[in-house]
Amino acid sequence: MTFRARHILGIEHLDPEEIRSVLDLSEKYVELNRRTVKHSDALAGMTQINMFFEASTRTQASFELAGKRLGADVMTMSVAHSSVKKGETLIDTALTLNAMHPDLLVVRHPASGAVDLLAQKVNCAVMNAGDGRHEHPTQALLDALTIRRAKGRIQRLTVAICGDIAHSRVARSNLILLGKMENRIRLIGPPTLMPAGAADLGCEVHEDMREGLKGADVVMMLRLQKERMDGGFIPSEREYYHRYGLDAEKLAFAKEDAIVMHPGPMNRGVEIDGELADDINRSVIQDQVEMGVAVRMACMDLLARNLRAERGAKAVGVMV
């Protein structure tokens, strides 16, 4: 498999072959996770530390589960009770953790670029579990795996990403990944929730949802990220749902076999109709959750291989 990365900080650092390597290995872990005994020794003897400076349910749980199923010793730091709350800087925290000799560090942080900064200060492999408005690489990879399994390919599809684009690191990572894999991407949302220069990102921009959904193979809805909003970006949730909430009437403009996605957590009746979210014939939202564990297992496995190879090369150099 082609995978040269030492860290996974963003999709922009991965080339198409590396993305395919992650997806191909993930398929094997999907099979493993569906067995009665869900155990691998890919990370046996290794230590994984999870640091979540932002609350998360799906991402944190799936990273913990992924590490344990790979045989790692997994520790999740409660940042709310850590020294960070006492004024310790991120760099000092990184140096403290580095002194404990972990092998893999999983970090989620509200500031864009924080995970990259931390990766520069430690000797282990680092995975970005979401940083500010920057990226959420494993979410884009699990979305890609979900799409590939549902549509049979991850190239030359029309993908509509709808909603709060401006505040979404999920949208950014998916935009980069889907672009690398030669897909046609449409961004749909009100001007207040569209990032500046969106039209220059190699995608189409639509304010009218029905127009944007025409002929789409994939409809990816996004959560309204109120915690990142500092003003009146929408008139009201009711008005937002009327114009940009996905329901059966709007979905009818997409292809008959179009799939519906959402990274979660969902605001039912705001971004998506509840019945549509639960429609097993159109919605792959629960598949995304399942694929998340497999993708994170594959990412950690590949990083562990590179880390062992790097350490082996250093050991040989010392002996020589």
Secondary structure as a PSIPRED ss2 file (coil, helix, strand):
# PSIPRED VFORMAT (PSIPRED V4.0)

   1 M C   1.000  0.000  0.000
   2 T C   1.000  0.000  0.000
   3 F C   1.000  0.000  0.000
   4 R C   1.000  0.000  0.000
   5 A C   1.000  0.000  0.000
   6 R C   1.000  0.000  0.000
   7 H C   1.000  0.000  0.000
   8 I E   0.000  0.000  1.000
   9 L C   1.000  0.000  0.000
  10 G C   1.000  0.000  0.000
  11 I H   0.000  1.000  0.000
  12 E H   0.000  1.000  0.000
  13 H H   0.000  1.000  0.000
  14 L C   1.000  0.000  0.000
  15 D C   1.000  0.000  0.000
  16 P H   0.000  1.000  0.000
  17 E H   0.000  1.000  0.000
  18 E H   0.000  1.000  0.000
  19 I H   0.000  1.000  0.000
  20 R H   0.000  1.000  0.000
  21 S H   0.000  1.000  0.000
  22 V H   0.000  1.000  0.000
  23 L H   0.000  1.000  0.000
  24 D H   0.000  1.000  0.000
  25 L H   0.000  1.000  0.000
  26 S H   0.000  1.000  0.000
  27 E H   0.000  1.000  0.000
  28 K H   0.000  1.000  0.000
  29 Y H   0.000  1.000  0.000
  30 V H   0.000  1.000  0.000
  31 E H   0.000  1.000  0.000
  32 L H   0.000  1.000  0.000
  33 N H   0.000  1.000  0.000
  34 R C   1.000  0.000  0.000
  35 R C   1.000  0.000  0.000
  36 T C   1.000  0.000  0.000
  37 V C   1.000  0.000  0.000
  38 K C   1.000  0.000  0.000
  39 H C   1.000  0.000  0.000
  40 S C   1.000  0.000  0.000
  41 D C   1.000  0.000  0.000
  42 A C   1.000  0.000  0.000
  43 L C   1.000  0.000  0.000
  44 A C   1.000  0.000  0.000
  45 G C   1.000  0.000  0.000
  46 M C   1.000  0.000  0.000
  47 T E   0.000  0.000  1.000
  48 Q E   0.000  0.000  1.000
  49 I E   0.000  0.000  1.000
  50 N E   0.000  0.000  1.000
  51 M E   0.000  0.000  1.000
  52 F E   0.000  0.000  1.000
  53 F C   1.000  0.000  0.000
  54 E C   1.000  0.000  0.000
  55 A C   1.000  0.000  0.000
  56 S C   1.000  0.000  0.000
  57 T C   1.000  0.000  0.000
  58 R H   0.000  1.000  0.000
  59 T H   0.000  1.000  0.000
  60 Q H   0.000  1.000  0.000
  61 A H   0.000  1.000  0.000
  62 S H   0.000  1.000  0.000
  63 F H   0.000  1.000  0.000
  64 E H   0.000  1.000  0.000
  65 L H   0.000  1.000  0.000
  66 A H   0.000  1.000  0.000
  67 G H   0.000  1.000  0.000
  68 K H   0.000  1.000  0.000
  69 R H   0.000  1.000  0.000
  70 L C   1.000  0.000  0.000
  71 G C   1.000  0.000  0.000
  72 A C   1.000  0.000  0.000
  73 D E   0.000  0.000  1.000
  74 V E   0.000  0.000  1.000
  75 M E   0.000  0.000  1.000
  76 T E   0.000  0.000  1.000
  77 M E   0.000  0.000  1.000
  78 S C   1.000  0.000  0.000
  79 V H   0.000  1.000  0.000
  80 A H   0.000  1.000  0.000
  81 H H   0.000  1.000  0.000
  82 S C   1.000  0.000  0.000
  83 S H   0.000  1.000  0.000
  84 V H   0.000  1.000  0.000
  85 K H   0.000  1.000  0.000
  86 K H   0.000  1.000  0.000
  87 G C   1.000  0.000  0.000
  88 E C   1.000  0.000  0.000
  89 T C   1.000  0.000  0.000
  90 L H   0.000  1.000  0.000
  91 I H   0.000  1.000  0.000
  92 D H   0.000  1.000  0.000
  93 T H   0.000  1.000  0.000
  94 A H   0.000  1.000  0.000
  95 L H   0.000  1.000  0.000
  96 T H   0.000  1.000  0.000
  97 L H   0.000  1.000  0.000
  98 N H   0.000  1.000  0.000
  99 A C   1.000  0.000  0.000
 100 M C   1.000  0.000  0.000
 101 H C   1.000  0.000  0.000
 102 P C   1.000  0.000  0.000
 103 D C   1.000  0.000  0.000
 104 L E   0.000  0.000  1.000
 105 L E   0.000  0.000  1.000
 106 V E   0.000  0.000  1.000
 107 V E   0.000  0.000  1.000
 108 R E   0.000  0.000  1.000
 109 H E   0.000  0.000  1.000
 110 P C   1.000  0.000  0.000
 111 A C   1.000  0.000  0.000
 112 S C   1.000  0.000  0.000
 113 G C   1.000  0.000  0.000
 114 A H   0.000  1.000  0.000
 115 V H   0.000  1.000  0.000
 116 D H   0.000  1.000  0.000
 117 L H   0.000  1.000  0.000
 118 L H   0.000  1.000  0.000
 119 A H   0.000  1.000  0.000
 120 Q C   1.000  0.000  0.000
 121 K C   1.000  0.000  0.000
 122 V C   1.000  0.000  0.000
 123 N C   1.000  0.000  0.000
 124 C C   1.000  0.000  0.000
 125 A E   0.000  0.000  1.000
 126 V E   0.000  0.000  1.000
 127 M E   0.000  0.000  1.000
 128 N E   0.000  0.000  1.000
 129 A E   0.000  0.000  1.000
 130 G E   0.000  0.000  1.000
 131 D E   0.000  0.000  1.000
 132 G C   1.000  0.000  0.000
 133 R C   1.000  0.000  0.000
 134 H C   1.000  0.000  0.000
 135 E E   0.000  0.000  1.000
 136 H C   1.000  0.000  0.000
 137 P H   0.000  1.000  0.000
 138 T H   0.000  1.000  0.000
 139 Q H   0.000  1.000  0.000
 140 A H   0.000  1.000  0.000
 141 L H   0.000  1.000  0.000
 142 L H   0.000  1.000  0.000
 143 D H   0.000  1.000  0.000
 144 A H   0.000  1.000  0.000
 145 L H   0.000  1.000  0.000
 146 T H   0.000  1.000  0.000
 147 I H   0.000  1.000  0.000
 148 R H   0.000  1.000  0.000
 149 R H   0.000  1.000  0.000
 150 A H   0.000  1.000  0.000
 151 K H   0.000  1.000  0.000
 152 G C   1.000  0.000  0.000
 153 R C   1.000  0.000  0.000
 154 I C   1.000  0.000  0.000
 155 Q C   1.000  0.000  0.000
 156 R C   1.000  0.000  0.000
 157 L C   1.000  0.000  0.000
 158 T E   0.000  0.000  1.000
 159 V E   0.000  0.000  1.000
 160 A E   0.000  0.000  1.000
 161 I E   0.000  0.000  1.000
 162 C E   0.000  0.000  1.000
 163 G C   1.000  0.000  0.000
 164 D C   1.000  0.000  0.000
 165 I C   1.000  0.000  0.000
 166 A C   1.000  0.000  0.000
 167 H C   1.000  0.000  0.000
 168 S C   1.000  0.000  0.000
 169 R H   0.000  1.000  0.000
 170 V H   0.000  1.000  0.000
 171 A H   0.000  1.000  0.000
 172 R H   0.000  1.000  0.000
 173 S H   0.000  1.000  0.000
 174 N H   0.000  1.000  0.000
 175 L H   0.000  1.000  0.000
 176 I H   0.000  1.000  0.000
 177 L H   0.000  1.000  0.000
 178 L H   0.000  1.000  0.000
 179 G H   0.000  1.000  0.000
 180 K H   0.000  1.000  0.000
 181 M C   1.000  0.000  0.000
 182 E C   1.000  0.000  0.000
 183 N C   1.000  0.000  0.000
 184 R E   0.000  0.000  1.000
 185 I E   0.000  0.000  1.000
 186 R E   0.000  0.000  1.000
 187 L E   0.000  0.000  1.000
 188 I E   0.000  0.000  1.000
 189 G C   1.000  0.000  0.000
 190 P C   1.000  0.000  0.000
 191 P H   0.000  1.000  0.000
 192 T H   0.000  1.000  0.000
 193 L H   0.000  1.000  0.000
 194 M C   1.000  0.000  0.000
 195 P C   1.000  0.000  0.000
 196 A C   1.000  0.000  0.000
 197 G C   1.000  0.000  0.000
 198 A H   0.000  1.000  0.000
 199 A H   0.000  1.000  0.000
 200 D H   0.000  1.000  0.000
 201 L C   1.000  0.000  0.000
 202 G C   1.000  0.000  0.000
 203 C C   1.000  0.000  0.000
 204 E E   0.000  0.000  1.000
 205 V E   0.000  0.000  1.000
 206 H E   0.000  0.000  1.000
 207 E C   1.000  0.000  0.000
 208 D C   1.000  0.000  0.000
 209 M H   0.000  1.000  0.000
 210 R H   0.000  1.000  0.000
 211 E H   0.000  1.000  0.000
 212 G H   0.000  1.000  0.000
 213 L H   0.000  1.000  0.000
 214 K C   1.000  0.000  0.000
 215 G C   1.000  0.000  0.000
 216 A C   1.000  0.000  0.000
 217 D C   1.000  0.000  0.000
 218 V E   0.000  0.000  1.000
 219 V E   0.000  0.000  1.000
 220 M E   0.000  0.000  1.000
 221 M E   0.000  0.000  1.000
 222 L C   1.000  0.000  0.000
 223 R C   1.000  0.000  0.000
 224 L C   1.000  0.000  0.000
 225 Q C   1.000  0.000  0.000
 226 K H   0.000  1.000  0.000
 227 E H   0.000  1.000  0.000
 228 R H   0.000  1.000  0.000
 229 M C   1.000  0.000  0.000
 230 D C   1.000  0.000  0.000
 231 G C   1.000  0.000  0.000
 232 G C   1.000  0.000  0.000
 233 F C   1.000  0.000  0.000
 234 I C   1.000  0.000  0.000
 235 P C   1.000  0.000  0.000
 236 S C   1.000  0.000  0.000
 237 E H   0.000  1.000  0.000
 238 R H   0.000  1.000  0.000
 239 E H   0.000  1.000  0.000
 240 Y H   0.000  1.000  0.000
 241 Y H   0.000  1.000  0.000
 242 H H   0.000  1.000  0.000
 243 R H   0.000  1.000  0.000
 244 Y H   0.000  1.000  0.000
 245 G C   1.000  0.000  0.000
 246 L E   0.000  0.000  1.000
 247 D C   1.000  0.000  0.000
 248 A H   0.000  1.000  0.000
 249 E H   0.000  1.000  0.000
 250 K H   0.000  1.000  0.000
 251 L H   0.000  1.000  0.000
 252 A C   1.000  0.000  0.000
 253 F C   1.000  0.000  0.000
 254 A C   1.000  0.000  0.000
 255 K C   1.000  0.000  0.000
 256 E C   1.000  0.000  0.000
 257 D C   1.000  0.000  0.000
 258 A C   1.000  0.000  0.000
 259 I E   0.000  0.000  1.000
 260 V E   0.000  0.000  1.000
 261 M E   0.000  0.000  1.000
 262 H C   1.000  0.000  0.000
 263 P C   1.000  0.000  0.000
 264 G C   1.000  0.000  0.000
 265 P C   1.000  0.000  0.000
 266 M C   1.000  0.000  0.000
 267 N C   1.000  0.000  0.000
 268 R E   0.000  0.000  1.000
 269 G C   1.000  0.000  0.000
 270 V C   1.000  0.000  0.000
 271 E C   1.000  0.000  0.000
 272 I E   0.000  0.000  1.000
 273 D C   1.000  0.000  0.000
 274 G H   0.000  1.000  0.000
 275 E H   0.000  1.000  0.000
 276 L H   0.000  1.000  0.000
 277 A H   0.000  1.000  0.000
 278 D C   1.000  0.000  0.000
 279 D C   1.000  0.000  0.000
 280 I C   1.000  0.000  0.000
 281 N C   1.000  0.000  0.000
 282 R C   1.000  0.000  0.000
 283 S E   0.000  0.000  1.000
 284 V C   1.000  0.000  0.000
 285 I H   0.000  1.000  0.000
 286 Q H   0.000  1.000  0.000
 287 D H   0.000  1.000  0.000
 288 Q H   0.000  1.000  0.000
 289 V H   0.000  1.000  0.000
 290 E H   0.000  1.000  0.000
 291 M H   0.000  1.000  0.000
 292 G H   0.000  1.000  0.000
 293 V H   0.000  1.000  0.000
 294 A H   0.000  1.000  0.000
 295 V H   0.000  1.000  0.000
 296 R H   0.000  1.000  0.000
 297 M H   0.000  1.000  0.000
 298 A H   0.000  1.000  0.000
 299 C H   0.000  1.000  0.000
 300 M H   0.000  1.000  0.000
 301 D H   0.000  1.000  0.000
 302 L H   0.000  1.000  0.000
 303 L H   0.000  1.000  0.000
 304 A H   0.000  1.000  0.000
 305 R H   0.000  1.000  0.000
 306 N H   0.000  1.000  0.000
 307 L H   0.000  1.000  0.000
 308 R H   0.000  1.000  0.000
 309 A H   0.000  1.000  0.000
 310 E H   0.000  1.000  0.000
 311 R H   0.000  1.000  0.000
 312 G H   0.000  1.000  0.000
 313 A H   0.000  1.000  0.000
 314 K H   0.000  1.000  0.000
 315 A H   0.000  1.000  0.000
 316 V H   0.000  1.000  0.000
 317 G H   0.000  1.000  0.000
 318 V H   0.000  1.000  0.000
 319 M H   0.000  1.000  0.000
 320 V C   1.000  0.000  0.000
